[in-house]
């Protein structure tokens, strides 16, 4: 085993899972033809609309052979129902709350701290958090950073996973805790730590808290001054960081619902980030949980103690970032942890992030596949298997790895192809029909949502199959 891997405790590195693009003899792809670009232009334009499975705005960027070969934005990033003249066009510099694509940035920081010797991938998180964290159904099994990153920790979200700054994350896990929810944050017997997968946003709230513990800094500030700055990204987890010019570039997320009553023929209704140019206080934070909107509220950060509760910054989904800025992340993944020639994350750790940690076993069900959309998971990276139920092209097998995001109506994705230096980014900022509750939201040939199918199949077909 490589001495560096041995030092930091990585035992699951499998050479066969490394991207072929990282190998010296990999076959590199050519650019997109004008016909392929025109075809993708047409499909993106047809996805824009005001009802059904249309979206108000969509941005797409494609890389081939490690280079940007396509970029298009269509539709609107801001919609004023009273005065359409105030609408703003979607563009690749519009920032959105990017949902679960944010998890990758939290994981990159974790990997940097591992490389610095401040964390261990298989270290017991209790020693970092400062309290004993065990699933009471498995009291002798330590919960590790690897488990948090791979959603195999046996922790669960319960009704909420973001809590006010005056509360400690211990409140989720202690029987007397304010957010214990009768033990809802722990998996039952039969779903052991390290063995059973269930996608859990709280895992990343804890990872953010661990980052604060070992650095002594607030999560939002540390991310901004380290991983984001290293990647030339000026986005933030805290909208209070944005000046007047930044706020003009902040896109709004929409749905055709209010109080969970949907009307696809009604107006687009802002769900998040409709600040109308009003500057926000950087010492205030909005606490929200996508499935429990009635609890949304602003709280002061004045007395917040870093290392007690980074769930306030949504390490799992709260980064505001643009398509163009996400392309910097994509370039880093395609270049084995390097961006503009500078090492951001060690190549060995990028490889480990992209190595399967869990795969669904239909003969011995060992996790939740969410309708077949998640067939495996790495470390903050999600594989899409071209021949499986997570596939995004109906009649061709294209494997992908990266991460998707879904929250408040936003749909996003950053994906690369394991057998090339190809990849893509997309951001869509609204839904006119309800996920899951409306049958039209279901994919036509996979376990993904129809929006994800439509967008990713169009990209893959025109960019990688022509």
Order of alpha helices (4+ residues) and beta strands (2+ residues): alpha-alpha-beta-beta-beta-beta-alpha-alpha-alpha-alpha-alpha-alpha-beta-beta-beta-beta-beta-beta-beta-alpha-beta-beta-alpha-beta-beta-beta-beta-beta-beta-beta-alpha
